Amino acid sequence: MALIEEIDYGTKLVQIGKTVTLTIDGQTACVPEGTSILRAATEIGTQIPKLCATDMVSAFGSCRLCLVEIEGRAGTPASCTTPVAEGMVVHTQSERLARLRRGVMELYISDHPLDCLTCSANGNCELQTMAGAVGLREVRYGMDGANHLQAKKDVSNPYFQFDPAKCILCSRCVRACEEVQGTFALTIAGRGFASVVSPGMEEEFISSECVSCGACVQACPTATLMEKSVLEMGQPEHSVVTTCAYCGVGCTFKAEMRGENVVRMVPFKDGKANHGHSCVKGRFAWGYATHRDRALKPMLREKTSDPWREVSWEEAIAYAASEFKRIQAQYGKGSIGGISSSRCTNEEAYLVQKMVRAAFGNNNTDTCARVCHSPTGYALSSTFGTSAGTQDFDSVEQCDVILVVGANPTDAHPVFASRMKKRLREGAKLIVIDPRRIDLVRMPHVKASVHLALQPGTNAAVLDAIAHVVVTEHLGNEAFVRERCEVDSYMRWALFVAEERNSPEAVEKISGVPAELMRQAARLYATGGNAAIYYGLGVTEHSQGSTTVMALANLAMATGNIGRKGVGVNPLRGQNNVQGSCDMGSFPHELPGYRHISNLAVRQAFEADWGVTLDHEPGLRIPNMIDCALEGSFKGIYIQGEDIAQSDPDWQHITAGLSAMECVVVQDLFLNETAKYAHVFLPGSTFLEKDGTFTNAERRIQRVRRAMTPKGGYQDWEVTQLLSRAMGHAMHYNHPSEIMDEIARLTPAFAGVSYEKLDKLGSVQWPCNEAMPEGTPVMHVPGFVRGKGRFFVTEYVPTDERTGPRFPLLLTTGRILTQYNVGTQTRRTSNVDWHSEDLLEVHPNDAEHRGIKDGAWVKLESRAGATTLRTKITERVAPGVVYTTFHHPETMANVVTTDYSDWATDCPEYKVTAVQISPAGGSAGTLNAGRMLEKQMRSEQA
Amino acid sequence: MTRVEYGPKLVHLANQIGKFFAHQPKPEAVANIADHLRKFWDPRMRAQMLEYLEQGGGGLDELPKLAMEQIADEAVKK
């Protein structure tokens, strides 16, 4: 293995344009019109010295190193800002150019510390390399003139430092912050010799608007912006290309290593989801992999009140299997089940459901996608015929209108949000439907045309009102509907939405959204050109989650915004492998590839391959498992990589269910909240310790490659295999590639997928089969997967969770940029510097009525339970609405959320809980009903 | 949660399903609700519902009740 050093072409790739032929140093170059001379030269292997140019950002032309001579033109233009022309003859080397370049370098070096031997960038410094390239041998100005060598370092950011003494003012960091990330946190403050890179208004990085995406660090050609991990460990010596294990964007990274230690994570330019960009989580928050809290030994205890006892893998697996067998013998075959994780690989998710179906002999398999995007699967399958987003991320570049519903991309999917913001800066229009004023509503160079700040729980009503306008004002695409959709279903739907009760004026009374804004949104979406829908858990985690996804699909079909670039219906998946875990048959009612378990032909194919007889009935979903545990018919569970005690709603109900089970097996990186109720603990492995694949929100299957030895001894798929064997169903995989071969053999949409192909192409988007051997970027192009698109009537049904005198406020929940899911990983990194606790956002009016001040502790109470947390008074939330995150176990927001759920899928209604808040004197825990109950239960057990 | 307590929760879920299909003509709605329950509910959940129905089925809306009766009829025929 070697360090992968990608070529920096100096300026961006120009993809469209007629080919231009020119001569560079006697060689012929053929490139698209609009390409810079610098890039054209690099493409034919000719290196022109450069410093301010990088292909991350637009050409700037400030360093004057990339000067060239062009026959027939006067002067020495910068090759980064000069486009190629037909027949152009370019010379990159001459005595004059060499003299000029040396002169430029002399000036740079005269104000640069000559500490190369002790510098963190030694061996990987473009300034150092360029000094060599131009043949710098002396600095005629000496080193004693006015300089910046004593400038103070900014070490405020936990992950990187800023050393202005080493800055050459190339502005690459500033431009990366603007163009790549779109945050505009950096600028060049001062003028002339006093010019300096400045975060915000000459603030420290940590207190500025900087979001720590690291684009500036990546862009920096010197050690000015440098990862602290490189400062501590030195330059890496080899790279492993892998896929991020955080959100559903699925960024490709180079894990840059020294031996088995990660030095830094650098986003890979060839990554087709992220194109070389990253966020603070993926780039920097990987320290959890080696955190001291990792539980690395298998452990057992007969009762959860007993202390854990470290045991061998053999003993732990044998005990778990014997307990599961005992339980099945005593309570029946259906008394045990398993839960897989969207943080694990496709191969691991596949094996968990296979073990449950083949070794446990039932279909009690579910995945954490149950509690996030299960409504997406149900609704998109019903309307379009397949349970997945329709577009690739690149499609956003062709959007004219972007409709963001119940999603907060800048926090939860930041790398895709950066691309979205770029498109918005280019002129695309934005509609936001969200109870909360998310950042996208108004931020530097981005402003939503319309923000529908609806009352939580009224998504379906508002979308029906938008559809009402589309139908009654004849804004739809009738030709598309006639050709591509079931016309009968359309007619039924159109008649429904056209009813007066679905008009914006009627819905205003329900949703609180001014009717005129809904009309504006409808007209913009239907007539603004290519319109794409991006939605998140603010759509799915409702009692009408599936209905609302159908309403989005209806809108896309009615306006013809489906089946080409720039349009579509796109679920933004919360976790890295939500799409993949669903694809792999993790749900109890369907086998891999979304085929129902009752389908005889499909079942027979799996039976033949696995050598077992499969149950034809659907199994239990996670909430049903908990219910049945309390009811007495479900007694044992295997949970891989999921913390249901912290992430699932109605904490008291979940923990009571877990407590009622006789064997809970938890496989995880840490002794998480669920492990408190476990009898067997099996150490999990991080994404850095395993091979496999993840599938991101655009159906892109990407390799996860092992960078270090599993710290607990096994990769997660190996543990499942051991347990399956102990349960009596033999598995003999030597490598996850063999599991993928089996998936491909049994799943038509994956028929063309193999590790060999993934290694060759980098990634593929399913369907990948004989018809589409290199994958399918955009779905439903010639027609819908189900044949004709089907409209569904999406009647608004108010949630049963109602406000009243006792609980007059509505709580809705979400995520924050620096933390991920329940925080298991990110809380064990320096990301806590930004978000050390969950805060409750309260509107000033609601706070004032209750005598609550900013930062004060409050008791947050619902009919399910109570917790305490501190407030943040803000107008981001509307009066009557409060908002919090659920990243910290101390807060346990899910003590408060209820067990209401989506009608079709049982996805919990996290987004609507009737609550009351009141001043509290103490911190979380003192009033935490859940914790008190836990203590009580433990004392009873003891 | 006892079996008795579990019943109302399933009733709530079944009523939610019923409301989604309520706009359809009654035979179509009943068939679709029954189909949904067959496709997505574990057999023990359906059995619990049938048991609850036998005990009077209080709180269960008309459409899901008819759907459960359809499922019960099928079970008898088998």
HADDOCK unambig.tbl for C-alpha pairs under 7 A between the chains (distance, minus, plus):
assign (segid A and resid 589 and name CA) (segid B and resid 39 and name CA) 6.75 0.50 0.50
assign (segid A and resid 589 and name CA) (segid B and resid 40 and name CA) 6.04 0.50 0.50
assign (segid A and resid 617 and name CA) (segid B and resid 42 and name CA) 6.79 0.50 0.50
assign (segid A and resid 617 and name CA) (segid B and resid 43 and name CA) 6.92 0.50 0.50
assign (segid A and resid 618 and name CA) (segid B and resid 39 and name CA) 6.59 0.50 0.50
assign (segid A and resid 618 and name CA) (segid B and resid 40 and name CA) 6.07 0.50 0.50
assign (segid A and resid 618 and name CA) (segid B and resid 41 and name CA) 6.34 0.50 0.50
assign (segid A and resid 618 and name CA) (segid B and resid 42 and name CA) 5.19 0.50 0.50
assign (segid A and resid 619 and name CA) (segid B and resid 42 and name CA) 4.79 0.50 0.50
assign (segid A and resid 620 and name CA) (segid B and resid 42 and name CA) 5.42 0.50 0.50
assign (segid A and resid 630 and name CA) (segid B and resid 1 and name CA) 4.76 0.50 0.50
assign (segid A and resid 630 and name CA) (segid B and resid 2 and name CA) 6.80 0.50 0.50
assign (segid A and resid 631 and name CA) (segid B and resid 1 and name CA) 5.14 0.50 0.50
assign (segid A and resid 631 and name CA) (segid B and resid 2 and name CA) 4.89 0.50 0.50
assign (segid A and resid 631 and name CA) (segid B and resid 3 and name CA) 5.49 0.50 0.50
assign (segid A and resid 631 and name CA) (segid B and resid 6 and name CA) 6.99 0.50 0.50
assign (segid A and resid 795 and name CA) (segid B and resid 20 and name CA) 6.97 0.50 0.50
assign (segid A and resid 903 and name CA) (segid B and resid 13 and name CA) 6.17 0.50 0.50
assign (segid A and resid 903 and name CA) (segid B and resid 16 and name CA) 5.28 0.50 0.50
assign (segid A and resid 903 and name CA) (segid B and resid 17 and name CA) 5.40 0.50 0.50
assign (segid A and resid 904 and name CA) (segid B and resid 17 and name CA) 6.58 0.50 0.50
